[in-house]
């Protein structure tokens, strides 16, 4: 039996498989494939497979939200680098911007987390040394 985390990740991979299957059907019927739109492909892979399940679990679980946010950000940035390497023009700009926004979002998240830890008055490890 899968735990909640396994069900969410498995569900996102199932959704990815359904989207890719739908993409193949649309390509066969209308001649428009997912490969023709790299930004949409980036959103499908980085969003459905990586970011959405991890950010959902980070928002709803009490446990390791920090590692989930970090994983979603690094995964999105890696997919952005991989997808931006093959395109140019506006699609390159959109994919690179999405990757940069993910990294900047992680930096803001870490700064906000650091601010909350230091402002609540409890000593941290660096303050006790």
N, C-alpha and C positions, 0 to 999 in steps of 0.2 A: 504494500500500500504506500502510495506517495504521500509525503507530508505536504503542507501548504506551499512551501517554497518550490518543491518539485512540481506541484500541479500548476503553479503560475508560470514557471519557466517552460514546462512541457506545453502548456497552452499557448505561450507566445511562439514556440517553435511550430506548433500545429497551425497557428494563424499565418506564420511565414510560409509554410508549405501550401496553405490554401491560396494565399496571395500569389505565390509563384505559379501555382496551377492555373489560377485565373488569368495570369499574365500570358501563359502559354496558349490558353484558349483564345484570348483576345488577339494575340499575335497570329494565330492560325485563321481566325475569322476576318480580321480587319487589316492585317499586315503591319500592325503597330506593336512593336515589342518593347519590353522594359529596357532593353539595351540602348534604345534610341534616346532615352531620357535618363542620363546619369544621376541627376539630382533626385529624381523620383526613386531610382534604384538605391541610392544612398539612404534616403528616408526609410525605405522598406527594410533594408538590411540593418542599418544602425538603429533605427527606431523600433521596429517590431521585434527584432531578435535580441537587441542589447538594452537599449535605454528604457523602453516602456516597462518591461517586467521588473527591472532592477529599481527604477524610481517608484513604481507602484509598491514593491515590497518595502522600500525605504520609508515610504509615507505611511504604510499600514502596520508595519512590524515595530515592536519595541526594541528589538535587538540591534544588530550591527548596521545601522543606517549609514554610518560614515563609509564603511567599506563598500556598500552598495552604490552610493553616490560616486565614489571614486572609480569603481568598476565601470559604471555607466559612462562616466566622463572619458576615461581612458579608452574604452571601447569605441565611443563615438569619434574621438580624435583619431584613433588608428584607422577607422573606416573612412574618415574624411581625407586623411593622407592617401590612402589606397585609391579612393575614387577620384580625387582631384588630380592625381598623376596622369590620368588618361584623357582629361578634357581640357578645354580652354574656353575663353570668353566668359559669358555671364554664369554659365553652369559651374565653372571653376570658382568664380567669386562666391557663389551661393554655398557651395560645398565647403570651401575654405572658411567662410564666415561661420557656418554651422559648427565646424570643428573648433574655431577660435572662441566662439560664444560658449561652447561646452567647457573649455579650459578656463575661461574667465569666470564662468559660473562656479566652477570648482574652487577657484581662488577666493571668490566672494563667500562661498559656503564655509570654507576653512577659516576665513577671517571672522565671519560672524560667529562661528563655533568658538574660536579662540576668545573673542570678545565676551561671549556669554560665560565662558569658564572663568575668565579673569575678573569679570565684574560682579560675580555673585558673592565674592568675599571668601570663598573656600580656598585654601592654599593648594596650589598645583605642585607637581613634582619639582619644577624649576624654582619655585618660591621657597620650598622647604630645604633646599640644599645650601 
